[in-house]
Amino acid sequence: MIPGGGQPNMQQLLQQAQKMQQDLQRAQEELAATEVDGQAGGGLVKATVTGAGELRALKIDPKAVDPEDTETLADLIVAAVQAANQNAQQLQAQKLGPLAQGLGGGGIPGLPL
């Protein structure tokens, strides 16, 4: 018979959970500090966002500015920000994906998540 009924060591489980939480927090901090770009119109409009999705910068080439056609410029801005956010989401998946799999994919045996 296994001492303790074969149950996982609670102290070990708590240590694993604490480490995973620290790793997740560190990854989130890295995401907040990392900047990614997106562009539209062949680079006429460029947007920079953090890995957490916060818009940090927007650059507009003067060639994109037509006072008679502000709708196109607005569309380019939206497209550039969307592209930057897609890049941020990919970065999030890279940084947080393995951590999330560890939490929900049975990374800590005996702990229901």
MODELLER restraints for C-alpha pairs under 7 A, 6 or more apart:
rsr = mdl.restraints
at = mdl.atoms
rsr.add(forms.Gaussian(group=physical.xy_distance, feature=features.Distance(at['CA:8:A'], at['CA:110:A']), mean=6.66, stdev=0.5))
rsr.add(forms.Gaussian(group=physical.xy_distance, feature=features.Distance(at['CA:13:A'], at['CA:108:A']), mean=6.53, stdev=0.5))
rsr.add(forms.Gaussian(group=physical.xy_distance, feature=features.Distance(at['CA:16:A'], at['CA:108:A']), mean=6.91, stdev=0.5))
rsr.add(forms.Gaussian(group=physical.xy_distance, feature=features.Distance(at['CA:24:A'], at['CA:96:A']), mean=6.90, stdev=0.5))
rsr.add(forms.Gaussian(group=physical.xy_distance, feature=features.Distance(at['CA:24:A'], at['CA:99:A']), mean=6.41, stdev=0.5))
rsr.add(forms.Gaussian(group=physical.xy_distance, feature=features.Distance(at['CA:27:A'], at['CA:95:A']), mean=6.09, stdev=0.5))
rsr.add(forms.Gaussian(group=physical.xy_distance, feature=features.Distance(at['CA:27:A'], at['CA:96:A']), mean=6.63, stdev=0.5))
rsr.add(forms.Gaussian(group=physical.xy_distance, feature=features.Distance(at['CA:31:A'], at['CA:50:A']), mean=6.66, stdev=0.5))
rsr.add(forms.Gaussian(group=physical.xy_distance, feature=features.Distance(at['CA:31:A'], at['CA:51:A']), mean=4.34, stdev=0.5))
rsr.add(forms.Gaussian(group=physical.xy_distance, feature=features.Distance(at['CA:31:A'], at['CA:52:A']), mean=5.58, stdev=0.5))
rsr.add(forms.Gaussian(group=physical.xy_distance, feature=features.Distance(at['CA:31:A'], at['CA:92:A']), mean=6.95, stdev=0.5))
rsr.add(forms.Gaussian(group=physical.xy_distance, feature=features.Distance(at['CA:32:A'], at['CA:50:A']), mean=5.60, stdev=0.5))
rsr.add(forms.Gaussian(group=physical.xy_distance, feature=features.Distance(at['CA:32:A'], at['CA:51:A']), mean=5.50, stdev=0.5))
rsr.add(forms.Gaussian(group=physical.xy_distance, feature=features.Distance(at['CA:32:A'], at['CA:52:A']), mean=5.14, stdev=0.5))
rsr.add(forms.Gaussian(group=physical.xy_distance, feature=features.Distance(at['CA:33:A'], at['CA:50:A']), mean=6.44, stdev=0.5))
rsr.add(forms.Gaussian(group=physical.xy_distance, feature=features.Distance(at['CA:34:A'], at['CA:50:A']), mean=5.41, stdev=0.5))
rsr.add(forms.Gaussian(group=physical.xy_distance, feature=features.Distance(at['CA:34:A'], at['CA:51:A']), mean=5.45, stdev=0.5))
rsr.add(forms.Gaussian(group=physical.xy_distance, feature=features.Distance(at['CA:35:A'], at['CA:48:A']), mean=6.39, stdev=0.5))
rsr.add(forms.Gaussian(group=physical.xy_distance, feature=features.Distance(at['CA:35:A'], at['CA:49:A']), mean=5.50, stdev=0.5))
rsr.add(forms.Gaussian(group=physical.xy_distance, feature=features.Distance(at['CA:35:A'], at['CA:50:A']), mean=4.25, stdev=0.5))
rsr.add(forms.Gaussian(group=physical.xy_distance, feature=features.Distance(at['CA:35:A'], at['CA:51:A']), mean=5.89, stdev=0.5))
rsr.add(forms.Gaussian(group=physical.xy_distance, feature=features.Distance(at['CA:36:A'], at['CA:48:A']), mean=5.60, stdev=0.5))
rsr.add(forms.Gaussian(group=physical.xy_distance, feature=features.Distance(at['CA:36:A'], at['CA:49:A']), mean=5.53, stdev=0.5))
rsr.add(forms.Gaussian(group=physical.xy_distance, feature=features.Distance(at['CA:36:A'], at['CA:50:A']), mean=6.06, stdev=0.5))
rsr.add(forms.Gaussian(group=physical.xy_distance, feature=features.Distance(at['CA:36:A'], at['CA:51:A']), mean=6.61, stdev=0.5))
rsr.add(forms.Gaussian(group=physical.xy_distance, feature=features.Distance(at['CA:36:A'], at['CA:84:A']), mean=6.25, stdev=0.5))
rsr.add(forms.Gaussian(group=physical.xy_distance, feature=features.Distance(at['CA:36:A'], at['CA:87:A']), mean=6.49, stdev=0.5))
rsr.add(forms.Gaussian(group=physical.xy_distance, feature=features.Distance(at['CA:36:A'], at['CA:88:A']), mean=6.28, stdev=0.5))
rsr.add(forms.Gaussian(group=physical.xy_distance, feature=features.Distance(at['CA:37:A'], at['CA:46:A']), mean=6.83, stdev=0.5))
rsr.add(forms.Gaussian(group=physical.xy_distance, feature=features.Distance(at['CA:37:A'], at['CA:47:A']), mean=5.59, stdev=0.5))
rsr.add(forms.Gaussian(group=physical.xy_distance, feature=features.Distance(at['CA:37:A'], at['CA:48:A']), mean=4.43, stdev=0.5))
rsr.add(forms.Gaussian(group=physical.xy_distance, feature=features.Distance(at['CA:37:A'], at['CA:49:A']), mean=6.39, stdev=0.5))
rsr.add(forms.Gaussian(group=physical.xy_distance, feature=features.Distance(at['CA:37:A'], at['CA:84:A']), mean=4.90, stdev=0.5))
rsr.add(forms.Gaussian(group=physical.xy_distance, feature=features.Distance(at['CA:38:A'], at['CA:46:A']), mean=5.73, stdev=0.5))
rsr.add(forms.Gaussian(group=physical.xy_distance, feature=features.Distance(at['CA:38:A'], at['CA:47:A']), mean=5.26, stdev=0.5))
rsr.add(forms.Gaussian(group=physical.xy_distance, feature=features.Distance(at['CA:38:A'], at['CA:48:A']), mean=6.48, stdev=0.5))
rsr.add(forms.Gaussian(group=physical.xy_distance, feature=features.Distance(at['CA:38:A'], at['CA:80:A']), mean=5.11, stdev=0.5))
rsr.add(forms.Gaussian(group=physical.xy_distance, feature=features.Distance(at['CA:38:A'], at['CA:81:A']), mean=6.35, stdev=0.5))
rsr.add(forms.Gaussian(group=physical.xy_distance, feature=features.Distance(at['CA:38:A'], at['CA:83:A']), mean=4.62, stdev=0.5))
rsr.add(forms.Gaussian(group=physical.xy_distance, feature=features.Distance(at['CA:38:A'], at['CA:84:A']), mean=3.78, stdev=0.5))
rsr.add(forms.Gaussian(group=physical.xy_distance, feature=features.Distance(at['CA:39:A'], at['CA:45:A']), mean=5.58, stdev=0.5))
rsr.add(forms.Gaussian(group=physical.xy_distance, feature=features.Distance(at['CA:39:A'], at['CA:46:A']), mean=4.30, stdev=0.5))
rsr.add(forms.Gaussian(group=physical.xy_distance, feature=features.Distance(at['CA:39:A'], at['CA:47:A']), mean=6.15, stdev=0.5))
rsr.add(forms.Gaussian(group=physical.xy_distance, feature=features.Distance(at['CA:39:A'], at['CA:80:A']), mean=4.31, stdev=0.5))
rsr.add(forms.Gaussian(group=physical.xy_distance, feature=features.Distance(at['CA:39:A'], at['CA:83:A']), mean=6.41, stdev=0.5))
rsr.add(forms.Gaussian(group=physical.xy_distance, feature=features.Distance(at['CA:40:A'], at['CA:46:A']), mean=6.62, stdev=0.5))
rsr.add(forms.Gaussian(group=physical.xy_distance, feature=features.Distance(at['CA:40:A'], at['CA:76:A']), mean=5.55, stdev=0.5))
rsr.add(forms.Gaussian(group=physical.xy_distance, feature=features.Distance(at['CA:40:A'], at['CA:79:A']), mean=5.87, stdev=0.5))
rsr.add(forms.Gaussian(group=physical.xy_distance, feature=features.Distance(at['CA:40:A'], at['CA:80:A']), mean=4.85, stdev=0.5))
rsr.add(forms.Gaussian(group=physical.xy_distance, feature=features.Distance(at['CA:41:A'], at['CA:76:A']), mean=6.25, stdev=0.5))
rsr.add(forms.Gaussian(group=physical.xy_distance, feature=features.Distance(at['CA:44:A'], at['CA:60:A']), mean=5.98, stdev=0.5))
rsr.add(forms.Gaussian(group=physical.xy_distance, feature=features.Distance(at['CA:44:A'], at['CA:61:A']), mean=4.98, stdev=0.5))
rsr.add(forms.Gaussian(group=physical.xy_distance, feature=features.Distance(at['CA:44:A'], at['CA:64:A']), mean=5.96, stdev=0.5))
rsr.add(forms.Gaussian(group=physical.xy_distance, feature=features.Distance(at['CA:45:A'], at['CA:59:A']), mean=5.71, stdev=0.5))
rsr.add(forms.Gaussian(group=physical.xy_distance, feature=features.Distance(at['CA:45:A'], at['CA:60:A']), mean=4.65, stdev=0.5))
rsr.add(forms.Gaussian(group=physical.xy_distance, feature=features.Distance(at['CA:45:A'], at['CA:61:A']), mean=6.27, stdev=0.5))
rsr.add(forms.Gaussian(group=physical.xy_distance, feature=features.Distance(at['CA:45:A'], at['CA:76:A']), mean=6.30, stdev=0.5))
rsr.add(forms.Gaussian(group=physical.xy_distance, feature=features.Distance(at['CA:45:A'], at['CA:77:A']), mean=6.16, stdev=0.5))
rsr.add(forms.Gaussian(group=physical.xy_distance, feature=features.Distance(at['CA:45:A'], at['CA:80:A']), mean=6.26, stdev=0.5))
rsr.add(forms.Gaussian(group=physical.xy_distance, feature=features.Distance(at['CA:46:A'], at['CA:58:A']), mean=5.76, stdev=0.5))
rsr.add(forms.Gaussian(group=physical.xy_distance, feature=features.Distance(at['CA:46:A'], at['CA:59:A']), mean=5.10, stdev=0.5))
rsr.add(forms.Gaussian(group=physical.xy_distance, feature=features.Distance(at['CA:46:A'], at['CA:60:A']), mean=6.60, stdev=0.5))
rsr.add(forms.Gaussian(group=physical.xy_distance, feature=features.Distance(at['CA:46:A'], at['CA:80:A']), mean=5.73, stdev=0.5))
rsr.add(forms.Gaussian(group=physical.xy_distance, feature=features.Distance(at['CA:47:A'], at['CA:57:A']), mean=5.74, stdev=0.5))
rsr.add(forms.Gaussian(group=physical.xy_distance, feature=features.Distance(at['CA:47:A'], at['CA:58:A']), mean=4.52, stdev=0.5))
rsr.add(forms.Gaussian(group=physical.xy_distance, feature=features.Distance(at['CA:47:A'], at['CA:59:A']), mean=6.43, stdev=0.5))
rsr.add(forms.Gaussian(group=physical.xy_distance, feature=features.Distance(at['CA:47:A'], at['CA:80:A']), mean=5.49, stdev=0.5))
rsr.add(forms.Gaussian(group=physical.xy_distance, feature=features.Distance(at['CA:47:A'], at['CA:81:A']), mean=5.34, stdev=0.5))
rsr.add(forms.Gaussian(group=physical.xy_distance, feature=features.Distance(at['CA:47:A'], at['CA:84:A']), mean=6.14, stdev=0.5))
rsr.add(forms.Gaussian(group=physical.xy_distance, feature=features.Distance(at['CA:48:A'], at['CA:55:A']), mean=6.05, stdev=0.5))
rsr.add(forms.Gaussian(group=physical.xy_distance, feature=features.Distance(at['CA:48:A'], at['CA:56:A']), mean=5.46, stdev=0.5))
rsr.add(forms.Gaussian(group=physical.xy_distance, feature=features.Distance(at['CA:48:A'], at['CA:57:A']), mean=4.95, stdev=0.5))
rsr.add(forms.Gaussian(group=physical.xy_distance, feature=features.Distance(at['CA:48:A'], at['CA:58:A']), mean=6.34, stdev=0.5))
rsr.add(forms.Gaussian(group=physical.xy_distance, feature=features.Distance(at['CA:48:A'], at['CA:84:A']), mean=6.26, stdev=0.5))
rsr.add(forms.Gaussian(group=physical.xy_distance, feature=features.Distance(at['CA:49:A'], at['CA:55:A']), mean=4.27, stdev=0.5))
rsr.add(forms.Gaussian(group=physical.xy_distance, feature=features.Distance(at['CA:49:A'], at['CA:56:A']), mean=5.17, stdev=0.5))
rsr.add(forms.Gaussian(group=physical.xy_distance, feature=features.Distance(at['CA:49:A'], at['CA:84:A']), mean=6.10, stdev=0.5))
rsr.add(forms.Gaussian(group=physical.xy_distance, feature=features.Distance(at['CA:49:A'], at['CA:85:A']), mean=6.75, stdev=0.5))
rsr.add(forms.Gaussian(group=physical.xy_distance, feature=features.Distance(at['CA:50:A'], at['CA:56:A']), mean=6.89, stdev=0.5))
rsr.add(forms.Gaussian(group=physical.xy_distance, feature=features.Distance(at['CA:50:A'], at['CA:88:A']), mean=6.74, stdev=0.5))
rsr.add(forms.Gaussian(group=physical.xy_distance, feature=features.Distance(at['CA:51:A'], at['CA:88:A']), mean=4.53, stdev=0.5))
rsr.add(forms.Gaussian(group=physical.xy_distance, feature=features.Distance(at['CA:51:A'], at['CA:91:A']), mean=6.29, stdev=0.5))
rsr.add(forms.Gaussian(group=physical.xy_distance, feature=features.Distance(at['CA:51:A'], at['CA:92:A']), mean=6.45, stdev=0.5))
rsr.add(forms.Gaussian(group=physical.xy_distance, feature=features.Distance(at['CA:52:A'], at['CA:88:A']), mean=6.62, stdev=0.5))
rsr.add(forms.Gaussian(group=physical.xy_distance, feature=features.Distance(at['CA:53:A'], at['CA:85:A']), mean=5.78, stdev=0.5))
rsr.add(forms.Gaussian(group=physical.xy_distance, feature=features.Distance(at['CA:53:A'], at['CA:88:A']), mean=6.05, stdev=0.5))
rsr.add(forms.Gaussian(group=physical.xy_distance, feature=features.Distance(at['CA:64:A'], at['CA:73:A']), mean=6.32, stdev=0.5))
rsr.add(forms.Gaussian(group=physical.xy_distance, feature=features.Distance(at['CA:65:A'], at['CA:73:A']), mean=6.55, stdev=0.5))
rsr.add(forms.Gaussian(group=physical.xy_distance, feature=features.Distance(at['CA:103:A'], at['CA:113:A']), mean=6.82, stdev=0.5))
rsr.add(forms.Gaussian(group=physical.xy_distance, feature=features.Distance(at['CA:104:A'], at['CA:113:A']), mean=5.58, stdev=0.5))
